[in-house]
């Protein structure tokens, strides 16, 4: 499994709707509301062998209300 963090910027007034849609899909290990440039931060575990960009595009970025995303890949934990 690949651990990936995805930050989501939502259209004004859409953060709760987007968060509900993410939870309905049952793909996020953790989901937080954040301050700053992005509204939501999610932690995903993507199956090994999956194309990470395609997985995010197919499972997250088609949610209505998302205006931008920032994906952070993780490597070996210390």
C-alpha positions in Angstrom: 0.0 0.0 0.0 1.2 3.5 -0.8 0.4 6.2 1.8 -0.6 9.5 0.1 -1.8 12.8 1.5 -4.2 14.8 -0.7 -5.2 18.4 0.1 -8.4 19.7 -1.4 -9.4 23.3 -2.1 -13.1 23.6 -2.4 -15.4 26.1 -4.0 -16.8 28.6 -1.4 -19.4 26.9 0.8 -18.7 23.4 -0.5 -16.2 21.9 2.0 -18.8 20.0 4.0 -20.5 18.6 0.9 -17.1 17.5 -0.5 -16.2 15.9 2.8 -19.5 14.0 2.9 -18.8 12.8 -0.7 -15.3 11.6 0.3 -16.7 9.7 3.3 -19.4 8.1 1.2 -16.8 6.6 -1.1 -15.0 5.0 1.9 -11.5 5.6 0.4 -9.9 8.0 2.9 -8.2 6.6 6.0 -8.4 10.0 7.7 -10.0 13.3 6.7 -9.5 16.7 8.3 -10.7 20.2 7.9 -7.7 22.5 7.7 -6.8 26.2 7.7 -4.7 27.9 5.1 -4.7 27.5 1.3 -6.6 24.2 1.3 -9.9 23.2 3.0 -9.5 19.5 3.5 -6.6 17.1 4.1 -7.0 13.4 3.5 -4.8 10.4 4.1 -5.2 7.6 1.6 -3.7 4.1 1.3 -3.5 3.3 -2.4 -3.1 -0.3 -3.4 0.4 -1.3 -4.5 0.7 -1.4 -8.3 -2.0 1.2 -8.8 -1.2 4.3 -10.8 -1.4 6.9 -8.0 -2.4 9.8 -10.3 -5.1 7.9 -12.1 -6.4 6.5 -8.8 -6.8 10.0 -7.4 -8.3 11.3 -10.6 -10.8 8.4 -10.8 -11.8 8.2 -7.1 -11.5 11.8 -5.8 -11.2 14.6 -8.4 -14.5 13.9 -10.0 -16.3 15.0 -6.8 -18.3 18.2 -7.5 -17.1 21.2 -5.5 -13.3 20.6 -5.7 -11.4 23.4 -7.3 -7.8 22.3 -6.8 -5.8 19.5 -5.2 -2.2 19.0 -4.0 -0.9 15.4 -3.6 2.0 14.5 -1.4 3.6 11.1 -1.8 5.2 9.4 1.2 8.2 7.2 1.4 9.8 5.0 4.1 8.8 5.9 7.6 11.5 6.6 10.2 
